[in-house]
Amino acid sequence: MQPFVYETAVVYESSGQFLGNIRRTVQELKRTHPQLRNYALADLALHRGRKAVSVTLYFQPKN
């Protein structure tokens, strides 16, 4: 199995909203990509932009 990487941008007003957006994104990815059923979120990278935070999610196969 190959690692899976997903990039998105998140606009937020609070840290709680930001984390909630990331959680919903992970849930939606797992729902729309059946191959992720056997994957786990391994890492994420954040890069702050002017109006949004760029988020890169790294998934790898579960052991």
CHARMM-style PDB file with segment names, atoms N, HN, CA, C and O in Angstrom:
ATOM      1  N   MET     1       0.839  -1.182   0.000  1.00  0.00      PROA
ATOM      2  CA  MET     1       0.000   0.000   0.000  1.00  0.00      PROA
ATOM      3  C   MET     1       0.883   1.243   0.000  1.00  0.00      PROA
ATOM      4  O   MET     1       1.936   1.281   0.637  1.00  0.00      PROA
ATOM      5  N   GLN     2       0.434   2.241  -0.719  1.00  0.00      PROA
ATOM      6  HN  GLN     2      -0.421   2.210  -1.236  1.00  0.00      PROA
ATOM      7  CA  GLN     2       1.166   3.491  -0.832  1.00  0.00      PROA
ATOM      8  C   GLN     2       0.621   4.520   0.158  1.00  0.00      PROA
ATOM      9  O   GLN     2      -0.560   4.481   0.500  1.00  0.00      PROA
ATOM     10  N   PRO     3       1.478   5.446   0.624  1.00  0.00      PROA
ATOM     11  CA  PRO     3       0.981   6.547   1.458  1.00  0.00      PROA
ATOM     12  C   PRO     3      -0.021   7.385   0.654  1.00  0.00      PROA
ATOM     13  O   PRO     3       0.010   7.389  -0.577  1.00  0.00      PROA
ATOM     14  N   PHE     4      -0.891   8.079   1.347  1.00  0.00      PROA
ATOM     15  HN  PHE     4      -0.917   8.076   2.347  1.00  0.00      PROA
ATOM     16  CA  PHE     4      -1.899   8.934   0.727  1.00  0.00      PROA
ATOM     17  C   PHE     4      -1.723  10.334   1.291  1.00  0.00      PROA
ATOM     18  O   PHE     4      -1.667  10.509   2.508  1.00  0.00      PROA
ATOM     19  N   VAL     5      -1.635  11.344   0.413  1.00  0.00      PROA
ATOM     20  HN  VAL     5      -1.680  11.202  -0.576  1.00  0.00      PROA
ATOM     21  CA  VAL     5      -1.431  12.729   0.840  1.00  0.00      PROA
ATOM     22  C   VAL     5      -2.580  13.564   0.289  1.00  0.00      PROA
ATOM     23  O   VAL     5      -2.962  13.419  -0.872  1.00  0.00      PROA
ATOM     24  N   TYR     6      -3.129  14.443   1.134  1.00  0.00      PROA
ATOM     25  HN  TYR     6      -2.818  14.561   2.077  1.00  0.00      PROA
ATOM     26  CA  TYR     6      -4.229  15.314   0.740  1.00  0.00      PROA
ATOM     27  C   TYR     6      -3.913  16.727   1.190  1.00  0.00      PROA
ATOM     28  O   TYR     6      -3.496  16.943   2.328  1.00  0.00      PROA
ATOM     29  N   GLU     7      -4.111  17.697   0.293  1.00  0.00      PROA
ATOM     30  HN  GLU     7      -4.449  17.522  -0.631  1.00  0.00      PROA
ATOM     31  CA  GLU     7      -3.863  19.100   0.626  1.00  0.00      PROA
ATOM     32  C   GLU     7      -5.153  19.889   0.519  1.00  0.00      PROA
ATOM     33  O   GLU     7      -5.966  19.664  -0.377  1.00  0.00      PROA
ATOM     34  N   THR     8      -5.330  20.830   1.459  1.00  0.00      PROA
ATOM     35  HN  THR     8      -4.669  21.013   2.187  1.00  0.00      PROA
ATOM     36  CA  THR     8      -6.497  21.697   1.457  1.00  0.00      PROA
ATOM     37  C   THR     8      -6.129  23.013   2.130  1.00  0.00      PROA
ATOM     38  O   THR     8      -5.056  23.131   2.720  1.00  0.00      PROA
ATOM     39  N   ALA     9      -7.002  23.988   2.045  1.00  0.00      PROA
ATOM     40  HN  ALA     9      -7.874  23.892   1.565  1.00  0.00      PROA
ATOM     41  CA  ALA     9      -6.827  25.255   2.748  1.00  0.00      PROA
ATOM     42  C   ALA     9      -8.012  25.431   3.685  1.00  0.00      PROA
ATOM     43  O   ALA     9      -9.152  25.153   3.312  1.00  0.00      PROA
ATOM     44  N   VAL    10      -7.742  25.890   4.896  1.00  0.00      PROA
ATOM     45  HN  VAL    10      -6.816  26.116   5.198  1.00  0.00      PROA
ATOM     46  CA  VAL    10      -8.784  26.040   5.911  1.00  0.00      PROA
ATOM     47  C   VAL    10      -8.817  27.486   6.386  1.00  0.00      PROA
ATOM     48  O   VAL    10      -7.809  28.019   6.851  1.00  0.00      PROA
ATOM     49  N   VAL    11      -9.982  28.118   6.267  1.00  0.00      PROA
ATOM     50  HN  VAL    11     -10.800  27.686   5.889  1.00  0.00      PROA
ATOM     51  CA  VAL    11     -10.206  29.448   6.828  1.00  0.00      PROA
ATOM     52  C   VAL    11     -10.844  29.231   8.189  1.00  0.00      PROA
ATOM     53  O   VAL    11     -11.737  28.396   8.327  1.00  0.00      PROA
ATOM     54  N   TYR    12     -10.398  29.972   9.194  1.00  0.00      PROA
ATOM     55  HN  TYR    12      -9.673  30.650   9.082  1.00  0.00      PROA
ATOM     56  CA  TYR    12     -10.923  29.726  10.535  1.00  0.00      PROA
ATOM     57  C   TYR    12     -10.984  31.015  11.343  1.00  0.00      PROA
ATOM     58  O   TYR    12     -10.334  32.010  11.021  1.00  0.00      PROA
ATOM     59  N   GLU    13     -11.788  30.964  12.405  1.00  0.00      PROA
ATOM     60  HN  GLU    13     -12.316  30.156  12.667  1.00  0.00      PROA
ATOM     61  CA  GLU    13     -11.920  32.092  13.326  1.00  0.00      PROA
ATOM     62  C   GLU    13     -11.444  31.738  14.721  1.00  0.00      PROA
ATOM     63  O   GLU    13     -11.157  32.628  15.522  1.00  0.00      PROA
ATOM     64  N   SER    14     -11.355  30.440  15.026  1.00  0.00      PROA
ATOM     65  HN  SER    14     -11.589  29.717  14.375  1.00  0.00      PROA
ATOM     66  CA  SER    14     -10.896  30.015  16.348  1.00  0.00      PROA
ATOM     67  C   SER    14     -10.181  28.673  16.221  1.00  0.00      PROA
ATOM     68  O   SER    14     -10.320  27.972  15.219  1.00  0.00      PROA
ATOM     69  N   SER    15      -9.418  28.331  17.248  1.00  0.00      PROA
ATOM     70  HN  SER    15      -9.304  28.900  18.062  1.00  0.00      PROA
ATOM     71  CA  SER    15      -8.692  27.057  17.215  1.00  0.00      PROA
ATOM     72  C   SER    15      -9.662  25.876  17.234  1.00  0.00      PROA
ATOM     73  O   SER    15      -9.417  24.866  16.572  1.00  0.00      PROA
ATOM     74  N   GLY    16     -10.753  25.991  17.980  1.00  0.00      PROA
ATOM     75  HN  GLY    16     -10.952  26.810  18.517  1.00  0.00      PROA
ATOM     76  CA  GLY    16     -11.751  24.924  18.022  1.00  0.00      PROA
ATOM     77  C   GLY    16     -12.375  24.688  16.655  1.00  0.00      PROA
ATOM     78  O   GLY    16     -12.560  23.544  16.240  1.00  0.00      PROA
ATOM     79  N   GLN    17     -12.695  25.764  15.963  1.00  0.00      PROA
ATOM     80  HN  GLN    17     -12.545  26.694  16.300  1.00  0.00      PROA
ATOM     81  CA  GLN    17     -13.261  25.652  14.623  1.00  0.00      PROA
ATOM     82  C   GLN    17     -12.240  25.036  13.666  1.00  0.00      PROA
ATOM     83  O   GLN    17     -12.591  24.207  12.827  1.00  0.00      PROA
ATOM     84  N   PHE    18     -10.986  25.442  13.792  1.00  0.00      PROA
ATOM     85  HN  PHE    18     -10.700  26.116  14.473  1.00  0.00      PROA
ATOM     86  CA  PHE    18      -9.914  24.932  12.939  1.00  0.00      PROA
ATOM     87  C   PHE    18      -9.766  23.417  13.100  1.00  0.00      PROA
ATOM     88  O   PHE    18      -9.723  22.685  12.111  1.00  0.00      PROA
ATOM     89  N   LEU    19      -9.688  22.952  14.347  1.00  0.00      PROA
ATOM     90  HN  LEU    19      -9.723  23.546  15.150  1.00  0.00      PROA
ATOM     91  CA  LEU    19      -9.558  21.512  14.604  1.00  0.00      PROA
ATOM     92  C   LEU    19     -10.792  20.746  14.122  1.00  0.00      PROA
ATOM     93  O   LEU    19     -10.679  19.648  13.578  1.00  0.00      PROA
ATOM     94  N   GLY    20     -11.953  21.331  14.325  1.00  0.00      PROA
ATOM     95  HN  GLY    20     -12.045  22.224  14.767  1.00  0.00      PROA
ATOM     96  CA  GLY    20     -13.189  20.707  13.849  1.00  0.00      PROA
ATOM     97  C   GLY    20     -13.194  20.557  12.337  1.00  0.00      PROA
ATOM     98  O   GLY    20     -13.635  19.533  11.815  1.00  0.00      PROA
ATOM     99  N   ASN    21     -12.706  21.576  11.627  1.00  0.00      PROA
ATOM    100  HN  ASN    21     -12.348  22.408  12.051  1.00  0.00      PROA
ATOM    101  CA  ASN    21     -12.629  21.502  10.165  1.00  0.00      PROA
ATOM    102  C   ASN    21     -11.695  20.383   9.715  1.00  0.00      PROA
ATOM    103  O   ASN    21     -11.999  19.664   8.764  1.00  0.00      PROA
ATOM    104  N   ILE    22     -10.567  20.237  10.392  1.00  0.00      PROA
ATOM    105  HN  ILE    22     -10.321  20.821  11.165  1.00  0.00      PROA
ATOM    106  CA  ILE    22      -9.623  19.174  10.038  1.00  0.00      PROA
ATOM    107  C   ILE    22     -10.246  17.805  10.311  1.00  0.00      PROA
ATOM    108  O   ILE    22     -10.121  16.897   9.489  1.00  0.00      PROA
ATOM    109  N   ARG    23     -10.907  17.651  11.445  1.00  0.00      PROA
ATOM    110  HN  ARG    23     -11.008  18.389  12.112  1.00  0.00      PROA
ATOM    111  CA  ARG    23     -11.562  16.370  11.767  1.00  0.00      PROA
ATOM    112  C   ARG    23     -12.618  16.013  10.724  1.00  0.00      PROA
ATOM    113  O   ARG    23     -12.694  14.870  10.273  1.00  0.00      PROA
ATOM    114  N   ARG    24     -13.433  16.999  10.346  1.00  0.00      PROA
ATOM    115  HN  ARG    24     -13.372  17.927  10.712  1.00  0.00      PROA
ATOM    116  CA  ARG    24     -14.469  16.753   9.338  1.00  0.00      PROA
ATOM    117  C   ARG    24     -13.849  16.390   7.989  1.00  0.00      PROA
ATOM    118  O   ARG    24     -14.369  15.538   7.270  1.00  0.00      PROA
ATOM    119  N   THR    25     -12.740  17.040   7.654  1.00  0.00      PROA
ATOM    120  HN  THR    25     -12.317  17.733   8.238  1.00  0.00      PROA
ATOM    121  CA  THR    25     -12.052  16.728   6.400  1.00  0.00      PROA
ATOM    122  C   THR    25     -11.567  15.286   6.398  1.00  0.00      PROA
ATOM    123  O   THR    25     -11.731  14.582   5.401  1.00  0.00      PROA
ATOM    124  N   VAL    26     -10.971  14.834   7.500  1.00  0.00      PROA
ATOM    125  HN  VAL    26     -10.838  15.406   8.309  1.00  0.00      PROA
ATOM    126  CA  VAL    26     -10.494  13.447   7.601  1.00  0.00      PROA
ATOM    127  C   VAL    26     -11.678  12.482   7.478  1.00  0.00      PROA
ATOM    128  O   VAL    26     -11.590  11.489   6.756  1.00  0.00      PROA
ATOM    129  N   GLN    27     -12.776  12.764   8.170  1.00  0.00      PROA
ATOM    130  HN  GLN    27     -12.848  13.571   8.756  1.00  0.00      PROA
ATOM    131  CA  GLN    27     -13.957  11.898   8.097  1.00  0.00      PROA
ATOM    132  C   GLN    27     -14.509  11.839   6.674  1.00  0.00      PROA
ATOM    133  O   GLN    27     -14.864  10.765   6.186  1.00  0.00      PROA
ATOM    134  N   GLU    28     -14.580  12.985   6.014  1.00  0.00      PROA
ATOM    135  HN  GLU    28     -14.292  13.857   6.410  1.00  0.00      PROA
ATOM    136  CA  GLU    28     -15.095  13.040   4.644  1.00  0.00      PROA
ATOM    137  C   GLU    28     -14.177  12.279   3.681  1.00  0.00      PROA
ATOM    138  O   GLU    28     -14.656  11.570   2.795  1.00  0.00      PROA
ATOM    139  N   LEU    29     -12.877  12.425   3.853  1.00  0.00      PROA
ATOM    140  HN  LEU    29     -12.488  13.000   4.573  1.00  0.00      PROA
ATOM    141  CA  LEU    29     -11.932  11.688   3.010  1.00  0.00      PROA
ATOM    142  C   LEU    29     -12.112  10.186   3.174  1.00  0.00      PROA
ATOM    143  O   LEU    29     -12.117   9.448   2.189  1.00  0.00      PROA
ATOM    144  N   LYS    30     -12.258   9.734   4.408  1.00  0.00      PROA
ATOM    145  HN  LYS    30     -12.253  10.334   5.208  1.00  0.00      PROA
ATOM    146  CA  LYS    30     -12.431   8.296   4.660  1.00  0.00      PROA
ATOM    147  C   LYS    30     -13.760   7.792   4.089  1.00  0.00      PROA
ATOM    148  O   LYS    30     -13.865   6.637   3.675  1.00  0.00      PROA
ATOM    149  N   ARG    31     -14.766   8.659   4.070  1.00  0.00      PROA
ATOM    150  HN  ARG    31     -14.680   9.597   4.406  1.00  0.00      PROA
ATOM    151  CA  ARG    31     -16.071   8.276   3.530  1.00  0.00      PROA
ATOM    152  C   ARG    31     -16.031   8.217   1.991  1.00  0.00      PROA
ATOM    153  O   ARG    31     -16.650   7.339   1.391  1.00  0.00      PROA
ATOM    154  N   THR    32     -15.311   9.142   1.359  1.00  0.00      PROA
ATOM    155  HN  THR    32     -14.808   9.856   1.846  1.00  0.00      PROA
ATOM    156  CA  THR    32     -15.303   9.225  -0.103  1.00  0.00      PROA
ATOM    157  C   THR    32     -14.181   8.427  -0.765  1.00  0.00      PROA
ATOM    158  O   THR    32     -14.209   8.220  -1.978  1.00  0.00      PROA
ATOM    159  N   HSD    33     -13.209   7.982   0.001  1.00  0.00      PROA
ATOM    160  HN  HSD    33     -13.186   8.150   0.987  1.00  0.00      PROA
ATOM    161  CA  HSD    33     -12.103   7.178  -0.528  1.00  0.00      PROA
ATOM    162  C   HSD    33     -12.055   5.853   0.241  1.00  0.00      PROA
ATOM    163  O   HSD    33     -11.362   5.756   1.254  1.00  0.00      PROA
ATOM    164  N   PRO    34     -12.773   4.846  -0.222  1.00  0.00      PROA
ATOM    165  CA  PRO    34     -12.840   3.567   0.500  1.00  0.00      PROA
ATOM    166  C   PRO    34     -11.473   2.944   0.778  1.00  0.00      PROA
ATOM    167  O   PRO    34     -11.321   2.202   1.749  1.00  0.00      PROA
ATOM    168  N   GLN    35     -10.474   3.236  -0.065  1.00  0.00      PROA
ATOM    169  HN  GLN    35     -10.597   3.838  -0.854  1.00  0.00      PROA
ATOM    170  CA  GLN    35      -9.145   2.663   0.164  1.00  0.00      PROA
ATOM    171  C   GLN    35      -8.518   3.183   1.451  1.00  0.00      PROA
ATOM    172  O   GLN    35      -7.570   2.579   1.953  1.00  0.00      PROA
ATOM    173  N   LEU    36      -9.018   4.284   1.996  1.00  0.00      PROA
ATOM    174  HN  LEU    36      -9.788   4.775   1.588  1.00  0.00      PROA
ATOM    175  CA  LEU    36      -8.479   4.829   3.247  1.00  0.00      PROA
ATOM    176  C   LEU    36      -9.003   4.088   4.474  1.00  0.00      PROA
ATOM    177  O   LEU    36      -8.603   4.400   5.596  1.00  0.00      PROA
ATOM    178  N   ARG    37      -9.881   3.122   4.283  1.00  0.00      PROA
ATOM    179  HN  ARG    37     -10.206   2.868   3.372  1.00  0.00      PROA
ATOM    180  CA  ARG    37     -10.416   2.344   5.403  1.00  0.00      PROA
ATOM    181  C   ARG    37      -9.286   1.691   6.196  1.00  0.00      PROA
ATOM    182  O   ARG    37      -9.378   1.553   7.416  1.00  0.00      PROA
ATOM    183  N   ASN    38      -8.230   1.295   5.507  1.00  0.00      PROA
ATOM    184  HN  ASN    38      -8.155   1.408   4.516  1.00  0.00      PROA
ATOM    185  CA  ASN    38      -7.095   0.630   6.155  1.00  0.00      PROA
ATOM    186  C   ASN    38      -5.919   1.572   6.397  1.00  0.00      PROA
ATOM    187  O   ASN    38      -4.790   1.124   6.595  1.00  0.00      PROA
ATOM    188  N   TYR    39      -6.188   2.880   6.380  1.00  0.00      PROA
ATOM    189  HN  TYR    39      -7.105   3.243   6.219  1.00  0.00      PROA
ATOM    190  CA  TYR    39      -5.151   3.878   6.597  1.00  0.00      PROA
ATOM    191  C   TYR    39      -5.447   4.670   7.867  1.00  0.00      PROA
ATOM    192  O   TYR    39      -6.589   4.742   8.321  1.00  0.00      PROA
ATOM    193  N   ALA    40      -4.406   5.257   8.423  1.00  0.00      PROA
ATOM    194  HN  ALA    40      -3.478   5.199   8.054  1.00  0.00      PROA
ATOM    195  CA  ALA    40      -4.548   6.129   9.591  1.00  0.00      PROA
ATOM    196  C   ALA    40      -3.834   7.444   9.296  1.00  0.00      PROA
ATOM    197  O   ALA    40      -2.842   7.473   8.567  1.00  0.00      PROA
ATOM    198  N   LEU    41      -4.344   8.520   9.863  1.00  0.00      PROA
ATOM    199  HN  LEU    41      -5.150   8.496  10.455  1.00  0.00      PROA
ATOM    200  CA  LEU    41      -3.669   9.809   9.736  1.00  0.00      PROA
ATOM    201  C   LEU    41      -2.354   9.716  10.491  1.00  0.00      PROA
ATOM    202  O   LEU    41      -2.345   9.471  11.698  1.00  0.00      PROA
ATOM    203  N   ALA    42      -1.248   9.910   9.792  1.00  0.00      PROA
ATOM    204  HN  ALA    42      -1.255  10.109   8.812  1.00  0.00      PROA
ATOM    205  CA  ALA    42       0.075   9.750  10.391  1.00  0.00      PROA
ATOM    206  C   ALA    42       0.692  11.086  10.773  1.00  0.00      PROA
ATOM    207  O   ALA    42       1.435  11.169  11.751  1.00  0.00      PROA
ATOM    208  N   ASP    43       0.389  12.141  10.006  1.00  0.00      PROA
ATOM    209  HN  ASP    43      -0.215  12.073   9.211  1.00  0.00      PROA
ATOM    210  CA  ASP    43       1.026  13.433  10.254  1.00  0.00      PROA
ATOM    211  C   ASP    43       0.237  14.500   9.524  1.00  0.00      PROA
ATOM    212  O   ASP    43      -0.597  14.196   8.670  1.00  0.00      PROA
ATOM    213  N   LEU    44       0.501  15.743   9.861  1.00  0.00      PROA
ATOM    214  HN  LEU    44       1.178  15.990  10.554  1.00  0.00      PROA
ATOM    215  CA  LEU    44      -0.059  16.859   9.120  1.00  0.00      PROA
ATOM    216  C   LEU    44       0.932  18.003   9.138  1.00  0.00      PROA
ATOM    217  O   LEU    44       1.725  18.146  10.069  1.00  0.00      PROA
ATOM    218  N   ALA    45       0.875  18.810   8.104  1.00  0.00      PROA
ATOM    219  HN  ALA    45       0.231  18.694   7.348  1.00  0.00      PROA
ATOM    220  CA  ALA    45       1.739  19.985   7.999  1.00  0.00      PROA
ATOM    221  C   ALA    45       0.844  21.204   7.841  1.00  0.00      PROA
ATOM    222  O   ALA    45      -0.165  21.154   7.137  1.00  0.00      PROA
ATOM    223  N   LEU    46       1.212  22.294   8.494  1.00  0.00      PROA
ATOM    224  HN  LEU    46       2.031  22.335   9.066  1.00  0.00      PROA
ATOM    225  CA  LEU    46       0.445  23.532   8.446  1.00  0.00      PROA
ATOM    226  C   LEU    46       1.337  24.662   7.954  1.00  0.00      PROA
ATOM    227  O   LEU    46       2.485  24.795   8.377  1.00  0.00      PROA
ATOM    228  N   HSD    47       0.788  25.478   7.051  1.00  0.00      PROA
ATOM    229  HN  HSD    47      -0.145  25.371   6.707  1.00  0.00      PROA
ATOM    230  CA  HSD    47       1.499  26.654   6.567  1.00  0.00      PROA
ATOM    231  C   HSD    47       0.507  27.806   6.552  1.00  0.00      PROA
ATOM    232  O   HSD    47      -0.492  27.768   5.833  1.00  0.00      PROA
ATOM    233  N   ARG    48       0.786  28.826   7.346  1.00  0.00      PROA
ATOM    234  HN  ARG    48       1.597  28.857   7.930  1.00  0.00      PROA
ATOM    235  CA  ARG    48      -0.134  29.955   7.453  1.00  0.00      PROA
ATOM    236  C   ARG    48      -0.010  30.876   6.249  1.00  0.00      PROA
ATOM    237  O   ARG    48       1.087  31.287   5.869  1.00  0.00      PROA
ATOM    238  N   GLY    49      -1.148  31.189   5.664  1.00  0.00      PROA
ATOM    239  HN  GLY    49      -2.039  30.855   5.973  1.00  0.00      PROA
ATOM    240  CA  GLY    49      -1.222  32.145   4.572  1.00  0.00      PROA
ATOM    241  C   GLY    49      -1.899  33.409   5.068  1.00  0.00      PROA
ATOM    242  O   GLY    49      -2.163  33.549   6.263  1.00  0.00      PROA
ATOM    243  N   ARG    50      -2.176  34.312   4.173  1.00  0.00      PROA
ATOM    244  HN  ARG    50      -1.962  34.198   3.203  1.00  0.00      PROA
ATOM    245  CA  ARG    50      -2.807  35.578   4.574  1.00  0.00      PROA
ATOM    246  C   ARG    50      -4.243  35.390   5.055  1.00  0.00      PROA
ATOM    247  O   ARG    50      -4.659  35.994   6.043  1.00  0.00      PROA
ATOM    248  N   LYS    51      -4.992  34.552   4.351  1.00  0.00      PROA
ATOM    249  HN  LYS    51      -4.654  34.061   3.548  1.00  0.00      PROA
ATOM    250  CA  LYS    51      -6.408  34.400   4.681  1.00  0.00      PROA
ATOM    251  C   LYS    51      -6.793  33.000   5.124  1.00  0.00      PROA
ATOM    252  O   LYS    51      -7.902  32.784   5.613  1.00  0.00      PROA
ATOM    253  N   ALA    52      -5.889  32.052   4.958  1.00  0.00      PROA
ATOM    254  HN  ALA    52      -4.988  32.227   4.560  1.00  0.00      PROA
ATOM    255  CA  ALA    52      -6.210  30.660   5.299  1.00  0.00      PROA
ATOM    256  C   ALA    52      -4.933  29.929   5.694  1.00  0.00      PROA
ATOM    257  O   ALA    52      -3.821  30.407   5.466  1.00  0.00      PROA
ATOM    258  N   VAL    53      -5.121  28.777   6.283  1.00  0.00      PROA
ATOM    259  HN  VAL    53      -6.023  28.389   6.469  1.00  0.00      PROA
ATOM    260  CA  VAL    53      -3.997  27.907   6.631  1.00  0.00      PROA
ATOM    261  C   VAL    53      -4.005  26.744   5.645  1.00  0.00      PROA
ATOM    262  O   VAL    53      -5.020  26.073   5.461  1.00  0.00      PROA
ATOM    263  N   SER    54      -2.871  26.523   5.025  1.00  0.00      PROA
ATOM    264  HN  SER    54      -2.046  27.069   5.175  1.00  0.00      PROA
ATOM    265  CA  SER    54      -2.701  25.394   4.117  1.00  0.00      PROA
ATOM    266  C   SER    54      -2.431  24.156   4.962  1.00  0.00      PROA
ATOM    267  O   SER    54      -1.515  24.149   5.785  1.00  0.00      PROA
ATOM    268  N   VAL    55      -3.224  23.114   4.761  1.00  0.00      PROA
ATOM    269  HN  VAL    55      -3.968  23.119   4.092  1.00  0.00      PROA
ATOM    270  CA  VAL    55      -3.112  21.894   5.555  1.00  0.00      PROA
ATOM    271  C   VAL    55      -2.801  20.723   4.623  1.00  0.00      PROA
ATOM    272  O   VAL    55      -3.496  20.500   3.632  1.00  0.00      PROA
ATOM    273  N   THR    56      -1.755  19.987   4.956  1.00  0.00      PROA
ATOM    274  HN  THR    56      -1.190  20.168   5.762  1.00  0.00      PROA
ATOM    275  CA  THR    56      -1.414  18.770   4.228  1.00  0.00      PROA
ATOM    276  C   THR    56      -1.562  17.603   5.190  1.00  0.00      PROA
ATOM    277  O   THR    56      -0.924  17.569   6.242  1.00  0.00      PROA
ATOM    278  N   LEU    57      -2.408  16.643   4.823  1.00  0.00      PROA
ATOM    279  HN  LEU    57      -2.926  16.671   3.968  1.00  0.00      PROA
ATOM    280  CA  LEU    57      -2.672  15.470   5.654  1.00  0.00      PROA
ATOM    281  C   LEU    57      -1.941  14.271   5.059  1.00  0.00      PROA
ATOM    282  O   LEU    57      -2.041  14.000   3.862  1.00  0.00      PROA
ATOM    283  N   TYR    58      -1.211  13.564   5.901  1.00  0.00      PROA
ATOM    284  HN  TYR    58      -1.130  13.783   6.873  1.00  0.00      PROA
ATOM    285  CA  TYR    58      -0.451  12.390   5.476  1.00  0.00      PROA
ATOM    286  C   TYR    58      -1.052  11.139   6.119  1.00  0.00      PROA
ATOM    287  O   TYR    58      -1.099  11.018   7.343  1.00  0.00      PROA
ATOM    288  N   PHE    59      -1.504  10.224   5.285  1.00  0.00      PROA
ATOM    289  HN  PHE    59      -1.466  10.322   4.290  1.00  0.00      PROA
ATOM    290  CA  PHE    59      -2.059   8.957   5.752  1.00  0.00      PROA
ATOM    291  C   PHE    59      -1.094   7.837   5.393  1.00  0.00      PROA
ATOM    292  O   PHE    59      -0.438   7.881   4.352  1.00  0.00      PROA
ATOM    293  N   GLN    60      -1.011   6.836   6.260  1.00  0.00      PROA
ATOM    294  HN  GLN    60      -1.543   6.800   7.105  1.00  0.00      PROA
ATOM    295  CA  GLN    60      -0.238   5.647   5.919  1.00  0.00      PROA
ATOM    296  C   GLN    60      -1.000   4.413   6.365  1.00  0.00      PROA
ATOM    297  O   GLN    60      -1.860   4.486   7.243  1.00  0.00      PROA
ATOM    298  N   PRO    61      -0.680   3.281   5.757  1.00  0.00      PROA
ATOM    299  CA  PRO    61      -1.404   2.050   6.080  1.00  0.00      PROA
ATOM    300  C   PRO    61      -1.303   1.705   7.562  1.00  0.00      PROA
ATOM    301  O   PRO    61      -0.267   1.901   8.198  1.00  0.00      PROA
ATOM    302  N   LYS    62      -2.423   1.180   8.100  1.00  0.00      PROA
ATOM    303  HN  LYS    62      -3.265   1.021   7.584  1.00  0.00      PROA
ATOM    304  CA  LYS    62      -2.418   0.694   9.485  1.00  0.00      PROA
ATOM    305  C   LYS    62      -1.611  -0.585   9.542  1.00  0.00      PROA
ATOM    306  O   LYS    62      -1.558  -1.344   8.574  1.00  0.00      PROA
ATOM    307  N   ASN    63      -0.989  -0.817  10.675  1.00  0.00      PROA
ATOM    308  HN  ASN    63      -1.032  -0.201  11.461  1.00  0.00      PROA
ATOM    309  CA  ASN    63      -0.205  -2.060  10.841  1.00  0.00      PROA
ATOM    310  C   ASN    63      -1.097  -3.231  11.102  1.00  0.00      PROA
ATOM    311  OT1 ASN    63      -0.613  -4.351  11.267  1.00  0.00      PROA
TER     312      ASN     63
END
